[in-house]
Amino acid sequence: MDSGTTWQPPDGSWASSAANRKNMQAIRSRDTQPELVIRRLVHALGLRYRVAARPLPGLRRTADMVFRPAKVAVFIDGCYWHGCPEHYVPPKTNQGYWSEKVARNMSRDSDTNSQLADAGWTVLRFWEHEDPAACAAVITEAVDRLRNPPAGDSRAGFQEPPERSS
């Protein structure tokens, strides 16, 4: 682009500058560093899983890790994109758009949790800042207990992780 013209976003883009557009295009929706670390730890503990998979065929949402036989869906949520109560910082530019976007994400997360729970799934959500080893331990415990329940109760002995504050 020559220096005499002002930057115009492509049709349908809401980017406020070329730099913002480039930055937003670089943000990953899967295989983030927190996901990769937790996945490596869970894999090292002997569990196998699907990555970025839909837990339910009719649900247009993907979990970061899916353990189908045990019906466990794992989400590793980014602090900014999912409104972490400890680390979320409201945006300084385009506040209306981004604040509403994060609110929609939080609402969708809640709806996803409800739909999966109604279908008999266990939903595990972790913030990207949580200790990966602790997350891997919770995941492993949940999957092991749901795969190998005591006779007579498919969920006996499994304690749901504490409800996280949204």
N, CA, C and O atoms as a DFTB+ gen file, in Angstrom:
664 C
 N C O
     1  1       0.862      -1.165       0.000
     2  2       0.000       0.000       0.000
     3  2       0.909       1.229       0.000
     4  3       1.887       1.277       0.747
     5  1       0.594       2.214      -0.827
     6  2       1.450       3.396      -0.851
     7  2       1.102       4.301       0.318
     8  3       0.003       4.228       0.869
     9  1       2.041       5.149       0.690
    10  2       1.869       5.968       1.890
    11  2       0.863       7.104       1.697
    12  3       0.515       7.783       2.663
    13  1       0.396       7.321       0.478
    14  2      -0.541       8.402       0.234
    15  2      -1.997       8.037       0.491
    16  3      -2.850       8.923       0.534
    17  1      -2.302       6.753       0.662
    18  2      -3.686       6.358       0.892
    19  2      -3.862       5.885       2.326
    20  3      -2.924       5.387       2.948
    21  1      -5.046       6.041       2.830
    22  2      -5.330       5.557       4.178
    23  2      -5.786       4.106       4.102
    24  3      -6.382       3.667       3.118
    25  1      -5.492       3.390       5.152
    26  2      -5.833       1.971       5.196
    27  2      -7.347       1.800       5.282
    28  3      -8.015       2.465       6.073
    29  1      -7.869       0.913       4.470
    30  2      -9.299       0.587       4.501
    31  2      -9.431      -0.906       4.786
    32  3      -8.805      -1.723       4.111
    33  1     -10.231      -1.261       5.769
    34  2     -10.388      -2.692       6.042
    35  2     -11.137      -3.369       4.903
    36  3     -11.949      -2.735       4.228
    37  1     -10.868      -4.657       4.685
    38  2     -11.617      -5.387       3.660
    39  2     -13.099      -5.423       4.021
    40  3     -13.461      -5.242       5.183
    41  1     -13.950      -5.654       3.036
    42  2     -15.390      -5.740       3.288
    43  2     -15.670      -6.780       4.363
    44  3     -15.123      -7.882       4.329
    45  1     -16.515      -6.429       5.308
    46  2     -16.904      -7.342       6.370
    47  2     -15.963      -7.347       7.556
    48  3     -16.259      -7.999       8.558
    49  1     -14.837      -6.644       7.486
    50  2     -13.877      -6.615       8.585
    51  2     -14.184      -5.436       9.493
    52  3     -14.555      -4.360       9.025
    53  1     -14.026      -5.645      10.792
    54  2     -14.256      -4.577      11.758
    55  2     -12.932      -4.059      12.302
    56  3     -12.921      -3.223      13.205
    57  1     -11.808      -4.549      11.760
    58  2     -10.493      -4.147      12.262
    59  2     -10.321      -2.645      12.139
    60  3     -10.676      -2.047      11.124
    61  1      -9.771      -2.041      13.190
    62  2      -9.607      -0.591      13.187
    63  2      -8.304      -0.150      12.528
    64  3      -8.135       1.035      12.241
    65  1      -7.387      -1.072      12.284
    66  2      -6.144      -0.732      11.591
    67  2      -5.555      -1.998      10.985
    68  3      -5.948      -3.111      11.333
    69  1      -4.621      -1.813      10.085
    70  2      -3.953      -2.961       9.475
    71  2      -3.192      -3.752      10.534
    72  3      -3.153      -4.981      10.479
    73  1      -2.587      -3.056      11.497
    74  2      -1.837      -3.735      12.567
    75  2      -2.775      -4.573      13.434
    76  3      -2.454      -5.703      13.799
    77  1      -3.942      -4.003      13.759
    78  2      -4.920      -4.761      14.558
    79  2      -5.402      -5.986      13.802
    80  3      -5.550      -7.061      14.383
    81  1      -5.644      -5.829      12.521
    82  2      -6.107      -6.956      11.715
    83  2      -5.061      -8.069      11.702
    84  3      -5.395      -9.242      11.872
    85  1      -3.806      -7.703      11.502
    86  2      -2.729      -8.696      11.475
    87  2      -2.618      -9.386      12.831
    88  3      -2.443     -10.603      12.894
    89  1      -2.717      -8.633      13.897
    90  2      -2.651      -9.188      15.250
    91  2      -3.800     -10.167      15.493
    92  3      -3.587     -11.257      16.024
    93  1      -4.991      -9.788      15.114
    94  2      -6.159     -10.647      15.340
    95  2      -6.058     -11.928      14.512
    96  3      -6.480     -12.988      14.972
    97  1      -5.511     -11.850      13.312
    98  2      -5.376     -13.033      12.470
    99  2      -4.367     -14.029      13.065
   100  3      -4.417     -15.223      12.768
   101  1      -3.460     -13.530      13.897
   102  2      -2.431     -14.392      14.482
   103  2      -2.912     -15.114      15.741
   104  3      -2.239     -16.034      16.207
   105  1      -4.051     -14.726      16.298
   106  2      -4.551     -15.354      17.519
   107  2      -5.113     -16.723      17.183
   108  3      -5.946     -16.869      16.288
   109  1      -4.647     -17.715      17.910
   110  2      -5.020     -19.097      17.637
   111  2      -6.313     -19.455      18.357
   112  3      -6.560     -19.010      19.478
   113  1      -7.130     -20.265      17.698
   114  2      -8.347     -20.743      18.352
   115  2      -8.139     -22.146      18.915
   116  3      -8.948     -22.622      19.710
   117  1      -7.058     -22.807      18.506
   118  2      -6.719     -24.119      19.058
   119  2      -5.205     -24.248      19.095
   120  3      -4.481     -23.449      18.500
   121  1      -4.746     -25.259      19.799
   122  2      -3.308     -25.503      19.948
   123  2      -2.582     -24.323      20.585
   124  3      -1.458     -23.998      20.202
   125  1      -3.224     -23.690      21.551
   126  2      -2.561     -22.617      22.285
   127  2      -1.538     -23.246      23.220
   128  3      -1.596     -24.446      23.491
   129  1      -0.612     -22.450      23.708
   130  2       0.435     -22.984      24.583
   131  2      -0.147     -23.649      25.837
   132  3       0.290     -24.748      26.178
   133  1      -1.111     -23.039      26.538
   134  2      -1.677     -23.734      27.706
   135  2      -2.306     -25.082      27.334
   136  3      -2.161     -26.056      28.074
   137  1      -2.999     -25.144      26.201
   138  2      -3.590     -26.413      25.755
   139  2      -2.511     -27.451      25.500
   140  3      -2.622     -28.591      25.949
   141  1      -1.477     -27.063      24.786
   142  2      -0.420     -28.007      24.437
   143  2       0.252     -28.584      25.677
   144  3       0.534     -29.781      25.734
   145  1       0.509     -27.739      26.664
   146  2       1.163     -28.210      27.892
   147  2       0.264     -29.212      28.609
   148  3       0.726     -30.278      29.016
   149  1      -1.016     -28.880      28.766
   150  2      -1.942     -29.792      29.449
   151  2      -2.102     -31.082      28.652
   152  3      -2.115     -32.165      29.236
   153  1      -2.222     -30.987      27.345
   154  2      -2.359     -32.191      26.518
   155  2      -1.143     -33.099      26.650
   156  3      -1.288     -34.318      26.746
   157  1       0.047     -32.521      26.657
   158  2       1.266     -33.339      26.808
   159  2       1.257     -34.069      28.155
   160  3       1.597     -35.250      28.230
   161  1       0.868     -33.358      29.210
   162  2       0.843     -33.977      30.537
   163  2      -0.189     -35.101      30.602
   164  3       0.095     -36.173      31.138
   165  1      -1.373     -34.866      30.065
   166  2      -2.426     -35.892      30.075
   167  2      -1.993     -37.094      29.238
   168  3      -2.204     -38.240      29.635
   169  1      -1.395     -36.835      28.094
   170  2      -0.908     -37.917      27.240
   171  2       0.167     -38.726      27.970
   172  3       0.175     -39.955      27.902
   173  1       1.069     -38.037      28.663
   174  2       2.136     -38.720      29.408
   175  2       1.574     -39.586      30.528
   176  3       2.209     -40.555      30.944
   177  1       0.382     -39.241      31.019
   178  2      -0.272     -40.040      32.059
   179  2      -1.040     -41.224      31.471
   180  3      -1.684     -41.978      32.201
   181  1      -0.967     -41.382      30.160
   182  2      -1.529     -42.563      29.513
   183  2      -2.909     -42.413      28.909
   184  3      -3.460     -43.386      28.394
   185  1      -3.479     -41.225      28.956
   186  2      -4.824     -41.044      28.396
   187  2      -4.738     -40.624      26.933
   188  3      -3.818     -39.915      26.525
   189  1      -5.711     -41.076      26.162
   190  2      -5.818     -40.688      24.757
   191  2      -7.153     -39.980      24.563
   192  3      -8.127     -40.283      25.251
   193  1      -7.195     -39.049      23.638
   194  2      -8.336     -38.151      23.505
   195  2      -8.407     -37.602      22.092
   196  3      -7.480     -37.756      21.297
   197  1      -9.522     -36.962      21.801
   198  2      -9.698     -36.229      20.545
   199  2      -9.378     -34.764      20.824
   200  3      -9.649     -34.250      21.909
   201  1      -8.800     -34.107      19.832
   202  2      -8.428     -32.701      19.963
   203  2      -9.364     -31.851      19.122
   204  3      -9.667     -32.198      17.980
   205  1      -9.825     -30.735      19.683
   206  2     -10.689     -29.790      18.972
   207  2     -11.856     -30.519      18.309
   208  3     -12.104     -30.364      17.113
   209  1     -12.558     -31.305      19.097
   210  2     -13.648     -32.129      18.573
   211  2     -14.985     -31.696      19.168
   212  3     -15.048     -31.124      20.256
   213  1     -16.043     -31.983      18.429
   214  2     -17.392     -31.727      18.925
   215  2     -17.818     -32.894      19.813
   216  3     -17.840     -34.038      19.361
   217  1     -18.152     -32.619      21.055
   218  2     -18.598     -33.709      21.919
   219  2     -19.920     -34.307      21.443
   220  3     -20.110     -35.522      21.484
   221  1     -20.829     -33.446      20.994
   222  2     -22.131     -33.894      20.510
   223  2     -22.256     -33.532      19.038
   224  3     -21.904     -32.420      18.645
   225  1     -22.752     -34.452      18.219
   226  2     -22.840     -34.173      16.778
   227  2     -23.658     -32.925      16.438
   228  3     -23.295     -32.196      15.515
   229  1     -24.737     -32.664      17.147
   230  2     -25.589     -31.530      16.816
   231  2     -25.168     -30.216      17.454
   232  3     -25.781     -29.180      17.195
   233  1     -24.130     -30.241      18.283
   234  2     -23.688     -29.044      18.991
   235  2     -22.525     -28.418      18.224
   236  3     -21.467     -29.033      18.088
   237  1     -22.717     -27.210      17.726
   238  2     -21.680     -26.558      16.927
   239  2     -20.656     -25.866      17.821
   240  3     -20.409     -24.666      17.703
   241  1     -20.073     -26.647      18.709
   242  2     -19.044     -26.144      19.614
   243  2     -17.978     -27.221      19.723
   244  3     -18.295     -28.411      19.721
   245  1     -16.739     -26.822      19.818
   246  2     -15.677     -27.803      19.956
   247  2     -15.016     -27.671      21.322
   248  3     -14.800     -26.569      21.827
   249  1     -14.706     -28.809      21.896
   250  2     -13.959     -28.841      23.151
   251  2     -12.480     -28.988      22.805
   252  3     -12.130     -29.498      21.741
   253  1     -11.627     -28.543      23.702
   254  2     -10.191     -28.658      23.459
   255  2      -9.732     -30.108      23.520
   256  3      -8.851     -30.521      22.766
   257  1     -10.334     -30.876      24.420
   258  2     -10.044     -32.306      24.540
   259  2     -11.361     -33.025      24.780
   260  3     -12.186     -32.582      25.579
   261  1     -11.553     -34.145      24.079
   262  2     -12.787     -34.918      24.235
   263  2     -12.418     -36.377      24.505
   264  3     -11.659     -36.995      23.758
   265  1     -12.972     -36.900      25.583
   266  2     -12.829     -38.309      25.946
   267  2     -14.209     -38.928      25.749
   268  3     -15.025     -38.930      26.670
   269  1     -14.475     -39.451      24.554
   270  2     -15.826     -39.904      24.213
   271  2     -16.343     -41.049      25.080
   272  3     -17.459     -40.953      25.591
   273  1     -15.577     -42.136      25.271
   274  2     -16.151     -43.229      26.068
   275  2     -16.523     -42.794      27.497
   276  3     -17.511     -43.263      28.061
   277  1     -15.723     -41.903      28.061
   278  2     -15.993     -41.440      29.420
   279  2     -16.968     -40.259      29.450
   280  3     -17.448     -39.871      30.516
   281  1     -17.256     -39.694      28.280
   282  2     -18.128     -38.514      28.163
   283  2     -17.597     -37.344      28.989
   284  3     -18.301     -36.777      29.825
   285  1     -16.339     -37.002      28.732
   286  2     -15.697     -35.864      29.392
   287  2     -15.247     -34.889      28.310
   288  3     -14.557     -35.269      27.364
   289  1     -15.645     -33.632      28.462
   290  2     -15.233     -32.560      27.552
   291  2     -14.404     -31.561      28.352
   292  3     -14.827     -31.096      29.411
   293  1     -13.224     -31.236      27.838
   294  2     -12.301     -30.335      28.529
   295  2     -12.136     -29.059      27.709
   296  3     -11.927     -29.098      26.496
   297  1     -12.235     -27.936      28.402
   298  2     -12.043     -26.631      27.779
   299  2     -10.957     -25.893      28.555
   300  3     -11.022     -25.812      29.781
   301  1      -9.963     -25.357      27.859
   302  2      -8.951     -24.512      28.473
   303  2      -9.224     -23.112      27.938
   304  3      -8.919     -22.797      26.788
   305  1      -9.801     -22.286      28.792
   306  2     -10.272     -20.971      28.370
   307  2      -9.229     -19.887      28.575
   308  3      -8.567     -19.822      29.611
   309  1      -9.096     -19.037      27.564
   310  2      -8.204     -17.887      27.661
   311  2      -8.806     -16.841      28.581
   312  3     -10.010     -16.591      28.549
   313  1      -7.965     -16.236      29.398
   314  2      -8.444     -15.262      30.388
   315  2      -9.159     -14.079      29.734
   316  3     -10.201     -13.640      30.221
   317  1      -8.615     -13.570      28.651
   318  2      -9.250     -12.416      28.014
   319  2     -10.548     -12.817      27.323
   320  3     -11.584     -12.189      27.539
   321  1     -10.502     -13.844      26.504
   322  2     -11.639     -14.191      25.655
   323  2     -12.834     -14.738      26.423
   324  3     -13.962     -14.696      25.931
   325  1     -12.594     -15.252      27.627
   326  2     -13.693     -15.855      28.389
   327  2     -13.965     -15.128      29.692
   328  3     -14.724     -15.628      30.523
   329  1     -13.372     -13.970      29.894
   330  2     -13.709     -13.109      31.020
   331  2     -13.252     -13.601      32.375
   332  3     -14.031     -13.593      33.328
   333  1     -12.014     -14.026      32.482
   334  2     -11.471     -14.499      33.760
   335  2     -11.640     -13.423      34.835
   336  3     -11.246     -12.276      34.627
   337  1     -12.226     -13.787      35.991
   338  2     -12.425     -12.775      37.029
   339  2     -11.115     -12.254      37.621
   340  3     -11.096     -11.169      38.203
   341  1     -10.023     -13.004      37.484
   342  2      -8.732     -12.559      38.016
   343  2      -7.939     -11.709      37.029
   344  3      -7.251     -10.771      37.434
   345  1      -8.028     -12.029      35.732
   346  2      -7.115     -11.422      34.775
   347  2      -7.757     -10.631      33.639
   348  3      -7.048      -9.985      32.868
   349  1      -9.061     -10.668      33.522
   350  2      -9.693      -9.938      32.412
   351  2      -9.518      -8.442      32.600
   352  3      -9.813      -7.894      33.662
   353  1      -9.035      -7.794      31.557
   354  2      -8.873      -6.348      31.555
   355  2      -9.713      -5.825      30.398
   356  3      -9.491      -6.215      29.252
   357  1     -10.675      -4.948      30.680
   358  2     -11.505      -4.424      29.583
   359  2     -10.646      -3.732      28.523
   360  3      -9.628      -3.117      28.842
   361  1     -11.064      -3.837      27.275
   362  2     -10.277      -3.236      26.197
   363  2     -10.289      -1.710      26.259
   364  3     -11.225      -1.096      26.772
   365  1      -9.237      -1.126      25.730
   366  2      -9.152       0.336      25.696
   367  2      -9.717       0.896      24.397
   368  3     -10.181       2.035      24.355
   369  1      -9.676       0.089      23.334
   370  2     -10.221       0.541      22.052
   371  2     -11.389      -0.353      21.667
   372  3     -11.420      -1.535      22.008
   373  1     -12.330       0.214      20.966
   374  2     -13.501      -0.522      20.484
   375  2     -14.178      -1.271      21.634
   376  3     -14.532      -2.443      21.507
   377  1     -14.350      -0.571      22.756
   378  2     -14.844      -1.193      23.993
   379  2     -16.183      -1.891      23.830
   380  3     -16.370      -2.999      24.332
   381  1     -17.105      -1.263      23.142
   382  2     -18.429      -1.850      22.991
   383  2     -18.369      -3.207      22.321
   384  3     -18.984      -4.165      22.788
   385  1     -17.632      -3.290      21.231
   386  2     -17.549      -4.549      20.491
   387  2     -16.916      -5.636      21.342
   388  3     -17.475      -6.725      21.471
   389  1     -15.736      -5.348      21.933
   390  2     -15.002      -6.389      22.641
   391  2     -15.687      -6.806      23.935
   392  3     -15.689      -7.987      24.282
   393  1     -16.264      -5.855      24.646
   394  2     -16.962      -6.216      25.886
   395  2     -18.160      -7.109      25.580
   396  3     -18.410      -8.078      26.295
   397  1     -18.899      -6.790      24.528
   398  2     -20.032      -7.632      24.134
   399  2     -19.557      -8.995      23.642
   400  3     -20.199     -10.010      23.910
   401  1     -18.441      -9.023      22.928
   402  2     -17.887     -10.287      22.430
   403  2     -17.548     -11.210      23.599
   404  3     -17.898     -12.390      23.574
   405  1     -16.877     -10.691      24.615
   406  2     -16.525     -11.498      25.783
   407  2     -17.785     -11.940      26.517
   408  3     -17.861     -13.082      26.972
   409  1     -18.771     -11.063      26.641
   410  2     -20.041     -11.435      27.289
   411  2     -20.732     -12.554      26.514
   412  3     -21.270     -13.483      27.115
   413  1     -20.721     -12.471      25.183
   414  2     -21.308     -13.555      24.364
   415  2     -20.551     -14.858      24.558
   416  3     -21.160     -15.924      24.648
   417  1     -19.229     -14.779      24.624
   418  2     -18.431     -15.987      24.863
   419  2     -18.800     -16.625      26.196
   420  3     -18.958     -17.842      26.284
   421  1     -18.937     -15.799      27.234
   422  2     -19.282     -16.318      28.557
   423  2     -20.668     -16.956      28.545
   424  3     -20.880     -18.002      29.159
   425  1     -21.594     -16.337      27.858
   426  2     -22.948     -16.881      27.746
   427  2     -22.932     -18.203      26.985
   428  3     -23.606     -19.159      27.372
   429  1     -22.161     -18.250      25.906
   430  2     -22.046     -19.478      25.119
   431  2     -21.393     -20.589      25.943
   432  3     -21.796     -21.748      25.849
   433  1     -20.391     -20.241      26.746
   434  2     -19.749     -21.229      27.616
   435  2     -20.771     -21.842      28.574
   436  3     -20.805     -23.057      28.769
   437  1     -21.587     -21.000      29.155
   438  2     -22.614     -21.474      30.085
   439  2     -23.624     -22.372      29.377
   440  3     -24.011     -23.415      29.905
   441  1     -24.049     -21.969      28.187
   442  2     -24.987     -22.774      27.400
   443  2     -24.362     -24.119      27.015
   444  3     -25.027     -25.154      27.062
   445  1     -23.098     -24.095      26.638
   446  2     -22.392     -25.331      26.282
   447  2     -22.352     -26.267      27.483
   448  3     -22.636     -27.459      27.359
   449  1     -21.999     -25.724      28.645
   450  2     -21.962     -26.540      29.863
   451  2     -23.322     -27.193      30.109
   452  3     -23.391     -28.385      30.410
   453  1     -24.392     -26.427      29.983
   454  2     -25.741     -26.941      30.228
   455  2     -26.117     -28.033      29.234
   456  3     -26.623     -29.088      29.618
   457  1     -25.867     -27.773      27.953
   458  2     -26.230     -28.759      26.938
   459  2     -25.456     -30.062      27.114
   460  3     -26.025     -31.146      26.983
   461  1     -24.175     -29.960      27.409
   462  2     -23.388     -31.171      27.600
   463  2     -23.817     -31.910      28.869
   464  3     -23.923     -33.137      28.866
   465  1     -24.062     -31.179      29.936
   466  2     -24.513     -31.825      31.177
   467  2     -25.853     -32.521      30.964
   468  3     -26.064     -33.630      31.454
   469  1     -26.754     -31.874      30.237
   470  2     -28.059     -32.489      29.944
   471  2     -27.914     -33.781      29.139
   472  3     -28.757     -34.673      29.231
   473  1     -26.840     -33.875      28.352
   474  2     -26.597     -35.067      27.539
   475  2     -25.754     -36.105      28.289
   476  3     -25.353     -37.116      27.714
   477  1     -25.489     -35.847      29.580
   478  2     -24.762     -36.813      30.390
   479  2     -23.250     -36.673      30.372
   480  3     -22.541     -37.583      30.802
   481  1     -22.751     -35.557      29.885
   482  2     -21.316     -35.331      29.822
   483  2     -20.817     -34.627      31.073
   484  3     -21.564     -33.892      31.719
   485  1     -19.564     -34.850      31.409
   486  2     -18.871     -34.098      32.448
   487  2     -18.059     -33.026      31.745
   488  3     -17.276     -33.322      30.843
   489  1     -18.244     -31.787      32.157
   490  2     -17.534     -30.662      31.546
   491  2     -16.480     -30.171      32.533
   492  3     -16.790     -29.853      33.681
   493  1     -15.247     -30.113      32.079
   494  2     -14.147     -29.589      32.885
   495  2     -13.624     -28.338      32.196
   496  3     -13.226     -28.381      31.032
   497  1     -13.626     -27.228      32.918
   498  2     -13.126     -25.968      32.378
   499  2     -11.989     -25.467      33.241
   500  3     -12.061     -25.472      34.470
   501  1     -10.944     -25.038      32.570
   502  2      -9.781     -24.505      33.259
   503  2      -9.399     -23.177      32.625
   504  3      -9.581     -22.971      31.425
   505  1      -8.865     -22.277      33.448
   506  2      -8.345     -21.017      32.923
   507  2      -6.926     -21.258      32.441
   508  3      -6.229     -22.130      32.960
   509  1      -6.501     -20.497      31.459
   510  2      -5.168     -20.665      30.904
   511  2      -4.070     -20.441      31.939
   512  3      -2.956     -20.932      31.759
   513  1      -4.358     -19.711      33.021
   514  2      -3.328     -19.419      34.023
   515  2      -3.223     -20.493      35.108
   516  3      -2.323     -20.434      35.946
   517  1      -4.123     -21.466      35.102
   518  2      -4.085     -22.500      36.139
   519  2      -2.888     -23.419      35.941
   520  3      -2.378     -23.575      34.831
   521  1      -2.453     -24.021      37.040
   522  2      -1.307     -24.926      37.013
   523  2      -1.606     -26.119      36.106
   524  3      -2.540     -26.874      36.376
   525  1      -0.830     -26.301      35.036
   526  2      -1.103     -27.393      34.100
   527  2      -1.086     -28.777      34.752
   528  3      -1.896     -29.635      34.401
   529  1      -0.184     -28.995      35.686
   530  2      -0.116     -30.304      36.346
   531  2      -1.383     -30.566      37.150
   532  3      -1.889     -31.688      37.163
   533  1      -1.894     -29.545      37.816
   534  2      -3.138     -29.703      38.584
   535  2      -4.308     -29.969      37.632
   536  3      -5.168     -30.799      37.929
   537  1      -4.348     -29.280      36.503
   538  2      -5.409     -29.511      35.511
   539  2      -5.338     -30.946      34.991
   540  3      -6.358     -31.629      34.903
   541  1      -4.140     -31.399      34.650
   542  2      -3.964     -32.758      34.140
   543  2      -4.406     -33.785      35.175
   544  3      -4.993     -34.807      34.821
   545  1      -4.130     -33.523      36.448
   546  2      -4.531     -34.452      37.508
   547  2      -6.055     -34.541      37.618
   548  3      -6.602     -35.632      37.774
   549  1      -6.736     -33.404      37.539
   550  2      -8.205     -33.398      37.602
   551  2      -8.787     -34.142      36.404
   552  3      -9.720     -34.932      36.550
   553  1      -8.238     -33.890      35.232
   554  2      -8.719     -34.552      34.015
   555  2      -8.526     -36.061      34.133
   556  3      -9.446     -36.831      33.860
   557  1      -7.349     -36.475      34.534
   558  2      -7.042     -37.901      34.639
   559  2      -7.952     -38.587      35.654
   560  3      -8.463     -39.676      35.397
   561  1      -8.152     -37.954      36.797
   562  2      -9.028     -38.539      37.815
   563  2     -10.456     -38.691      37.281
   564  3     -11.080     -39.738      37.453
   565  1     -10.960     -37.654      36.643
   566  2     -12.335     -37.701      36.127
   567  2     -12.484     -38.800      35.080
   568  3     -13.424     -39.592      35.140
   569  1     -11.571     -38.850      34.134
   570  2     -11.669     -39.846      33.057
   571  2     -11.522     -41.256      33.621
   572  3     -12.288     -42.148      33.256
   573  1     -10.545     -41.469      34.507
   574  2     -10.344     -42.799      35.085
   575  2     -11.579     -43.277      35.840
   576  3     -11.996     -44.426      35.694
   577  1     -12.157     -42.399      36.641
   578  2     -13.340     -42.807      37.428
   579  2     -14.561     -43.059      36.552
   580  3     -15.359     -43.953      36.834
   581  1     -14.702     -42.278      35.499
   582  2     -15.868     -42.467      34.637
   583  2     -15.688     -43.664      33.699
   584  3     -16.671     -44.274      33.278
   585  1     -14.465     -43.994      33.379
   586  2     -14.217     -45.172      32.544
   587  2     -14.325     -46.465      33.343
   588  3     -14.717     -47.501      32.807
   589  1     -13.979     -46.401      34.622
   590  2     -13.946     -47.591      35.465
   591  2     -14.779     -47.390      36.720
   592  3     -14.234     -47.381      37.824
   593  1     -16.093     -47.229      36.573
   594  2     -16.915     -46.974      37.755
   595  2     -17.092     -48.247      38.586
   596  3     -17.002     -49.359      38.065
   597  1     -17.348     -48.065      39.894
   598  2     -17.692     -49.225      40.710
   599  2     -18.975     -49.853      40.176
   600  3     -19.792     -49.170      39.559
   601  1     -19.147     -51.117      40.404
   602  2     -20.336     -51.824      39.908
   603  2     -21.609     -51.141      40.386
   604  3     -21.740     -50.788      41.558
   605  1     -22.538     -50.962      39.463
   606  2     -23.860     -50.446      39.814
   607  2     -24.068     -48.958      39.632
   608  3     -25.213     -48.516      39.537
   609  1     -23.001     -48.160      39.577
   610  2     -23.186     -46.712      39.442
   611  2     -22.139     -46.169      38.484
   612  3     -20.942     -46.221      38.766
   613  1     -22.586     -45.656      37.368
   614  2     -21.659     -45.193      36.344
   615  2     -20.886     -43.949      36.765
   616  3     -19.864     -43.639      36.153
   617  1     -21.339     -43.223      37.792
   618  2     -20.636     -42.009      38.205
   619  2     -20.205     -42.060      39.666
   620  3     -19.751     -41.055      40.214
   621  1     -20.343     -43.214      40.296
   622  2     -20.028     -43.317      41.718
   623  2     -18.573     -42.949      41.973
   624  3     -17.679     -43.323      41.215
   625  1     -18.358     -42.225      43.032
   626  2     -17.005     -41.899      43.445
   627  2     -16.399     -40.696      42.759
   628  3     -15.340     -40.228      43.178
   629  1     -17.028     -40.179      41.723
   630  2     -16.451     -39.023      41.042
   631  2     -17.006     -37.749      41.655
   632  3     -18.220     -37.570      41.745
   633  1     -16.134     -36.888      42.063
   634  2     -16.522     -35.586      42.598
   635  2     -16.346     -34.548      41.509
   636  3     -15.253     -34.398      40.964
   637  1     -17.413     -33.829      41.187
   638  2     -17.302     -32.755      40.204
   639  2     -16.314     -31.730      40.730
   640  3     -16.294     -31.457      41.930
   641  1     -15.484     -31.152      39.850
   642  2     -14.589     -30.090      40.319
   643  2     -15.430     -28.910      40.794
   644  3     -16.563     -28.736      40.345
   645  1     -14.883     -28.096      41.701
   646  2     -15.656     -26.968      42.192
   647  2     -16.074     -26.039      41.068
   648  3     -15.335     -25.836      40.105
   649  1     -17.262     -25.479      41.200
   650  2     -17.783     -24.536      40.202
   651  2     -16.843     -23.343      40.150
   652  3     -16.502     -22.759      41.179
   653  1     -16.432     -22.990      38.950
   654  2     -15.541     -21.837      38.857
   655  2     -16.386     -20.588      38.705
   656  3     -17.457     -20.609      38.100
   657  1     -15.892     -19.517      39.257
   658  2     -16.618     -18.252      39.132
   659  2     -16.423     -17.722      37.731
   660  3     -15.322     -17.784      37.185
   661  1     -17.479     -17.203      37.151
   662  2     -17.408     -16.748      35.757
   663  2     -16.889     -15.380      35.690
   664  3     -16.757     -14.823      34.601
